[in-house]
Amino acid sequence: MKIRTVPAAAASRGDLVVVLAADGVDPDAGSKLQSAIAAAKGTGDVKASFRATSLFHQPAKARCRRLGFVGLGKVAALDTERLRRAAAVAQAVAAQVGVESFSLVVGAASLGSLDREAAGRAIAEGLALGAYAYEAPRKDRKRPKAMVCSVAVVGLSKKDERSFQRGAELGAIAAAATVFARDLENRPANLCTPTDLGKAARGLAGGRIRVRVFDDRAMAKWRMGALLGVARGSTEPPRFRELHYRAPRRKGTVCVIGKGLTFDTGGISIKPAAKMDEMRYDMCGAGAVLGLFHALANGALGDHPLQYDVVGLVAATENCVGPDAQKPGDVVTAMDGHTIEVLNTDAEGRLVLADAICYAKKFHAPKQIVDLATLTGAVVTALGHEVAGVMGNDQKLIDALVAAGKAADEPLWQLPLWEVHKEQMKSKFADLANINGGQHGNGSIAGGAFLSYFAGDTPWAHLDIAGTAYGGIAKDYYKHGAAGTAVRTLLHWLRSL
């Protein structure tokens, strides 16, 4: 999807013009379409309730061949999520009638008091994300042409028009990065190995971004026993990648770490066969990190002068069953010397993240660490598929991430992480166990409690995205498969630093 912002007059012609119409507000698409809108309203068929659509074919000599409307509902109820969804519905209308380009027009009055930059961002995101479809490998593969949408807002001041345009530009970049993440996350495991993730990371190098990919020999040198223990059961070699964005005004470094399990059988503690194919999504934390750097590579910060270097770390491996696979009861040693009793080989993501956190602290001394992982099914039980869990050791960082999630309409809910939870992770046969006892419950918190030992005093937050990464309800700009979750949240968080 290619998106461009244009004056209303330029958006009034073509095969299709779609107007976003708020309930109780006269639709406004500029003077050129005033009579066409009046004629459509005269039929009584213009619908303005949220997500409602109506389409009118125009006379042969009219400026546009089709005039459509997508309802926004009541202005008082309008927010960025509704606007994003309405834009995605408009894109679906365009796809349904088979046009390769169309215009989307909205009157300023229909936006109410919504921030103009946020409105531009939401509309661009809805258009681009709504247009996404995973291109599955097929014998007869037909690549659809990229649809073009010209976006215009009628009745804005020059200042608000610039804000809207800036938002649309940033929204298009964020959406493209989310699509990049979705594509990686949706691939089957044999087409998205740890090596393939390394290639995807290398493709983001250039400008302010440096990329390094390390093999298992480097990991062995750093004594990443927790990560390498997980990798033992697979014939696919693990890969550890570092992406480094150098800020123009550097005051320090923040680290973003993604779990990159490109497939997870559960190891010896094997998962049930049903839906095991979905374990391709166990690298969605890595997908979020790579999506973030795709956005940074394409100017997602706009004119915002980031003051911190951003280091992205992706620890990628498979967790498989093989003759050398680690066994329940094995003890491994993490990079910082902590010994870990592996009571359940299906609690492997925290082992991989533990060594990544150790690496971040040793080589980058970050001011803050954020890790993202499809870590536990327990978070789905607790919060469902629409909200991700967040916990950590620094309330200011957690609050900033919750605010970023709210701005991105990717909500986060803070879970407690207390000393009693950390006590549950101690082992009789090592420093730590990788799961707590079944009598304790709190499975998602236990994962965070385990990781807290490796974060230590460094401000750190853990996002458990197992629910939001895939499997949520369809909502116009997301149909099924991978959601590309947290890319936009991370961008909002970086802008807040």
Sequence and secondary structure as in RCSB ss.txt:
>XXXX:A:sequence
MKIRTVPAAAASRGDLVVVLAADGVDPDAGSKLQSAIAAAKGTGDVKASFRATSLFHQPAKARCRRLGFVGLGKV
AALDTERLRRAAAVAQAVAAQVGVESFSLVVGAASLGSLDREAAGRAIAEGLALGAYAYEAPRKDRKRPKAMVCS
VAVVGLSKKDERSFQRGAELGAIAAAATVFARDLENRPANLCTPTDLGKAARGLAGGRIRVRVFDDRAMAKWRMG
ALLGVARGSTEPPRFRELHYRAPRRKGTVCVIGKGLTFDTGGISIKPAAKMDEMRYDMCGAGAVLGLFHALANGA
LGDHPLQYDVVGLVAATENCVGPDAQKPGDVVTAMDGHTIEVLNTDAEGRLVLADAICYAKKFHAPKQIVDLATL
TGAVVTALGHEVAGVMGNDQKLIDALVAAGKAADEPLWQLPLWEVHKEQMKSKFADLANINGGQHGNGSIAGGAF
LSYFAGDTPWAHLDIAGTAYGGIAKDYYKHGAAGTAVRTLLHWLRSL
>XXXX:A:secstr
 EEEE  GGGGS BS EEEEEEETS     GGGHHHHHHHHHTT    STT EEEEE  TTSSBSEEEEEEEEEG
GG  HHHHHHHHHHHHHHHHHHT SEEEEEEEGGGGTT  HHHHHHHHHHHHHHHT       SS       EEE
EEEES  HHHHHHHHHHHHHHHHHHHHHHHHHHHHHS GGGS HHHHHHHHHTT BTTEEEEEE HHHHHHTT H
HHHHHHTT SS  EEEEEEE  SS S EEEEEEEEEEEE  TTS   STTGGGGGGGGHHHHHHHHHHHHHHTTT
TTT    SEEEEEEEEEEE   TT   TTEEEE TTS EEEES TT  HHHHHHHHHHHHHHHH  SEEEEEE  
 THHHHHHTTS EEEEES HHHHHHHHHHHHHHT  EEE    HHHHHTTB SSSSEESS  TTT  HHHHHHHH
HHHHHTTS EEEEE TTTTB     SS  SSB  TTHHHHHHHHHH 
